[in-house]
Amino acid sequence: MASKDFYELLGVERGASPDDIKKAYRRLAKELHPDRNHEKDAEQRFKEVNEAYDILSDEQKRAAYDRFGQAGLDGQAGGGAGFGFANFGASFADVFDDLFGEFRGRQRPGGGNARTRGADMRYNLEISLEESFHGRTTQIRVPTSATCDTCQGSGAAENSRPQTCTTCNGVGRVRAQQGFFTIERTCPGCNGAGQVIKNPCKTCAGSGRVRKEKNLSVAIPSGVEDGTRIRLAGEGEAGVRGGSPGDLYIFLSVSAHRLFQRDGKNLYVRAHIPMVTASLGGHIEVPGVDGSRSRVAVPPGTQSGKQFRLKGKGMPSMRNNDPAGDLVVQATIETPMNLNKKQEELLRQFAAAGETRTTNPESEGFLEKLKEFWDDLKGS
């Protein structure tokens, strides 16, 4: 280690400012920390970088190093504050807080984490297809945790207030030096809150929150689809001891409809058409989900599966200026049932008149394919 240059280890110039030195150290410490970097020489390099930072971050040690090199650190020209792991441990602990405090949720002294944001909540709401089409405003009742009105969320009884924990000085965590590393754990005196309540509120037992039901108004926009999520900011559970509340998420499900099926913005409806109307042509009426009626022309010879598309008769779009979807009518040809004698006789006369490829193209074509299939089997 004695032969290595501290400035070179941190990758800075000799005239670098304290801020530049700290930034360089933070970058290298994150890169080389043994918990993140498992390369063979990472731990050794990590120790060297820490030693370099300990020297260059101390004004007196840096001055001695700049003037005398490594020799100036052994006795510091009689100063009596030579380099050692005890002093290094203290300086490293401060920078360690800056580097990794964000991952542990640790706060600086005096802050603690007594104020904690409330949890987000979920509410499942089922609506009909008609409600999805028109949109609506509905009222819901949500069981939740609300801020205690008696103590205003502080958790302390009247004429008292939470006090800073003397064990951790309000930090919420305590640490101990164990050799090279600083070990930190949740403060046992306040359970990480940073504050203790010696005289708790009788209404909420010191939690700052009470259970209650809230009545909320939810505006459902037109065109919402199954699975749409609506966020109500600040309507979740109340925060702990004055912390900000969470959010409430409304998850919408659209119930199945007896007539319509939905695919995105388009609606599909099955129309049963009498055989005579399908054969000779005519008109049918189909409903819209908004209660309207549309007249659809059925051309002669309409077959089952034929689709008629009505532009703009589907679901509205949630995006501004986007056109509405279409209503797709799928024809299903109904075969007559329960015929009387006269109807049967008419059908027999129709059959006797001869069925040709012109009047029955699909069935005639199928019979020909079937004949070819049997001929091939006989030939093989």
RANOR-V152413 format. One line per field, one symbol per residue. ss: DSSP state (h for helix, s for strand, l for the rest). phi: phi as a letter, one per 20 degrees, with the letter a starting at -180 (. if undefined). psi: psi as a letter, one per 30 degrees, with the letter a starting at -180 (. if undefined). A space follows every 50 residues. Layout:
ss->???
phi->???
psi->???
//
This chain:
ss->lllllhhhhhlllllllhhhhhhhhhhhhhhhlllllllllhhhhhhhhh hhhhhhllhhhhhhhhhhllhhhhlhhhllllllhhhhhhhhhhhhhhhh hhhhlllllllllllsllllssssssslhhhhhhlsssssssssssslll lllllsllllllssllllllllssssssllssssssllllllllssllls llllllllssssssssssssllllllllsssslllllllslllllllsss sssslllllssssllssssssssshhhhhhlsssssslllllssssssll llllllssssllllllllllllllllssssssssllllllhhhhhhhhhh hhllllllllhhhhhhhhhhhhhhhhhhhl
phi->.feeeffffemcffeffgfffffffgfffffdggfdddffefffffffff fffgffeegfffffffedmfffefcllnfmdffbffffgffffffffffd gfeemecfgnemcfedffffcccececefffffemadcdcdcfbddffff dlnfneffmcbfdffffdlnfnccccecmfdddcbffffclnfnccdecf fffdlnencceaddecddedffnfdfnfddddfmdefffelnfffeddde deceffdfddddcmeedccededffffffenrccdcedfenfccededfg mfdgnfddddfmeeefefefmefffdddddfceeefclfeffffffffff fffoecffecfffffffffffffffffffe
psi->effkkeeeefhllfgkleeeeeeeeeeeeeefkffejglegeeeeeeeee eeeeeffkeeeeeeeeefaefffefhhgfghlklfeeeeeeeeeeeeeeg efffgkllkfeahejkklkllkkkkklleeeeefllklklkjklklkkfe ggfffklkgllkkkkfeghfeflklkkjcflkkklkkfeghffflkjfil kfeggffgllklkkkkkkjjlkgklkfkkkkjkggakllkhglklalkkj jkkklkkfekkkjbfkkkkkkjkleeeeeflallkkllfgflkkkkkjlk gklkfkkkkjkggbklkfkkfkllaljjkkkjkkkklhkleeeeeeeeee effkklfefieeeeeeeeeeeeeeeeeee.
//
